[in-house]
Amino acid sequence: MKYSAHSMMWTEKFTEKDLSLLDKLKSFGFDGIEIHLNHPEVLPKEKIKEKLNQLGLGCTFTATLTKEQNIISPDEQIRKNGVESLKKLVDVVSYFESDCLAGVIYAAWGEFTGKTRTEKEWNWCKECLSLAAEYAREKGVVLAVEPVNRYETYFLNTAEDARRLVEEINHPNVRVHLDTYHLNIEENSFYEAIKIAGDYLYHLHVCENNRGIPGKGHVDWDGVYKALSEINYQRWAVIESFVPAIEEVARMTAIWRKVAPSADAIARDGLEFLKQKEKSYL
């Protein structure tokens, strides 16, 4: 497995001033960084790519859709906006020669109708992701859908639903992204959830139950790594957390207190723990 840490642990918008973060992650022993594409227009792509190549680091990407890009909206134009937005994000991922765009890319993150999802929404999602996936195939990029907890979306909450969506779309460039933080809320078993995703699992976030330092909470890491070993998962595992200082993200993810001494501590100490756990199973 390869390990990276999420850029939003340190900065909301990755700009030129954040390039030194790559040196830090290299010194901690990470294989790469994950950048959230919430502001792709300010991303210094050339300088990041040059720095990544110098350090021998990889780069993974996540994204979320906004209300104006919601591919399950009853408004056809908004759905079209969402597909075009996904295509533009795929272009960014392709520029970095990365192969995966993961996250809440199937509905507007944090938007609720006050009802359970409908069959129409499910079909709109399948239709739009199929269109985006066909474009992604040309670019060598996979779209990995992340089920998240009920407080962040009503549309996709479990590994079982994510697998069902992927199977019904039936496109080689649509796969599953799981996050242990969300599994802790929505699943009965970490082990079973990962096994349900099975061969469809293409991306993984390794986060503690309170988004603190992995290994300091009550996530069943033995169950996680046992399942990963059984499905022969050998791709990226990303440590993701958020800090109160990044106010908009903290509001959306309900981070109201410090869950660890620092983002550095979450990344550095978490990586050490996860690598030791990996040795026991993989």
N, C-alpha and C positions, 0 to 999 in steps of 0.2 A: 504494500500500500504506500501511497504518497500522501504527505501531510502538508496542509497549508492553513493559513489563518485569514479571517475575514477582515477586509480593509476597514469596515465600519466600526471595528473595535477602537480605532484611533481617529478616523476622520469621516465626515459625512460625504465630502466631495474629494475624490483623489485628484490632486493637482500636482504641479511640479514641486511644490514645497514638501510633498509627501514621499518623494523618491527615496529618501534616507530610510524609510520604513522597510524597503527591500533589503538593505544591508542588515538591519536589525533582525529580520526574520531569518536571513541566511545564518547569522551568528547564533541564533537560537537552535538551528538544526532543521528548519523547515525546508521542504522541497519546492515551495512556491507560495503564492499569495492568491487570495480570492478577492476580486474587485466587484463591488456592486454597481451595476450600470444605471443608477438613478439619475446621474448627470453626465451622460456620455459626451455631451458637447464640450465639456471642459477637460476631458481626459487627455493628457499629453501623451498620445499613443506612441509616437516615435521615440520619445525619451524613455518611456516605460519599457518598451520592447528592447531598446538598446541596453538598458540597465539589466533587464532580465537575462539577456544573452550573456552579458559580462559576468553575472553571478551564477549562471547555470541554473536559474530558477524557472519553474513553470508558472502558469497563470490560469486560474479558473474564474468563472463569471456567474453571478446571479442577477436576477432582475425581478421586479414586480410591475404589474400593470396598474395604471391609474383609472379613475372613473371615466376619463375621456378615451381610454384605450380598452375598455372592458369587452372582451370577446364573448361574454354571455349576456350583453345588453340587448334589450328588445329593439334598440335603435340600430338599424343596419349600418348606418354611416359610422357609428361608434365601433361596431365590430370590425369594419374595414380599417378604421384607424388602428385598432389593436393589431391586426395582421401586419399592417405596414410597419408598425412600431417593432414588432418581433423581427421582421426582416432586417430592419436597420440595426437591431442589437446583434443579430446573427452576423452581420457584416463586421461588427467590432470584434466579435469572438474569432471570426475567421482571420482577421488582420493579425491577430496574435498567434495564429496557428494553433489555437486551442480547439477542442472538439465538443464542448458542452455549454449550453446555456440553461441554467437551472433556476428554480425558485417558483414563486407564485405567478406563473405565466399563463394561467388558464382562466383567470377572473381578476377583477379589480381587488387588490389587497385592502382589507379593512372596510369594504363596502358591504352593506347588508340590506336585504329587502324586508326583513322581519318574518320571512317564511323559509321553509326548506326549499332546496333547489327543485326546479321543475324539469320535466322531460324536454321542454323546449330549450332551456338553458343548457342542458346536457348535450343536446344535438348541436346547438350553436357552437359550443366549445369544441366538439369533435370536428365540425366542419372547418372552423377557423384554424385549429391546431394542425389539421391535415394540410391546409394551404401553406401555413408557415413551415411545416415540416418538409414539404416538397422543395421549397426554396432552400431550407437548411441542408437538405441532402446534397444540393449542388455545391454547397460551401463546405461540406464535410463536418457539419455541426449537428449534434443531437440536442433535442429539446427535452429536458428532464423536469417533470411536473412534481412539485413538492406539496404533499398534503400537510396542512398546518392546523393548529388547534382551532376549536370552535369560536374563540374570541377574536380570531383574525380573519376567518372566512366561514361561510356556511356551505361552501360548494364542495370542498375536498378535504376531508379530515383524517382518513385512515389509509393504511397501506393497501387494504383490500379494495377500496374505491379507486385508488390511484392505479392499481393493476388493472382493474376493470376498464377504466378509461383508456389506458394504453392498449389493452387487448382489443377493445372495440374500434379504436382508431386504426389499429393494425398497420402501422407505418414503422419501418425500421429506425426512423429518426425521432421517434417519441418514446421516451423511457421514464423511469421513476427516480425521484430524488427523495430520500428519507432524512429526517433530522431527529436525533434522539431526544431533544427538548420537547418536540411535539409528540413523539411516541409516548413520552412519559405521561402526557395529559390524556391522550386519546386511545391508547392501546392497552390491552390486557397483559401483553407480554412483549418485551423488546425482541426476544428471540423469535417468537412466532411472526411478528410483523416483518422482520427482515426476511424470514423464510418465505412469507407470502409474496414479497416483492421478487425474491428469487433472482432469476437471470435477467429480469427487467431492471434491477437496481443498477443505476449508472452513475449516481452521485450521492455523497453521504456527508451530513453534518454531524460532528461528534461533540455534543454539547451537554453540560450538566443540567439537572432538573431545574435549577434556579439561574441558569446561564452563568454560573460561577466557574471555578476551576474544575475541569474534569477530574473525577476521582475523589472530590470532596463532598459530593452529595449522595443521592441514593439511586442514581441510574444503575441498572444491572449491566455493568460492563462485561462481566463474564458471559452473560446471555448474548450481548451484542457481538462480541468477538467470536463466540462459538458459532453463531449463525453466519457471520461473515466468512469464517473458515469453511463452513459446510457448503456455502454457495460459491466459494472460491472468488470472493470479491478482491480485486487487486487494483482498484482505481483510487481516486482522491478521497481523503477524509479531512474535513475542514472544521477547525475550531471556530465557532461563531459566538459572539456575545455583543452586548451593546452597553453603553455607558451613559449616565445621566447628562453629561456635558453636551452630548449630541441630542438636543432637545426634541426635535421632530421625531426622530427615530425612537427615542426613549418614550415619548408619548404613545406612539403606535404599538410599542412592544411592552408597555407598562413597566418600564424600568424606573423605579422611584428611589432607589437606594444603591449604594455601592455593594455589589455582590462579591467583590474581591478587592485586594489592595490596589490593583491596577490592571489595565489591559495587558501589559507586559507579563504580569504574573499569571493571568489566565492562559496566555499563549505559551510561555516558557514552561511553567510547571505542568500545564495540561499536556503538552507534547511529551514531556518526560514520562508521565504516567501512562499515556496511551501507547507509547512505543514499548514500554515494559509489558503492558497487557497484551499487545500484539504478539510478543515473543512467546507467550504462553499458549497461543492458539494457532498462529499462522506460520 
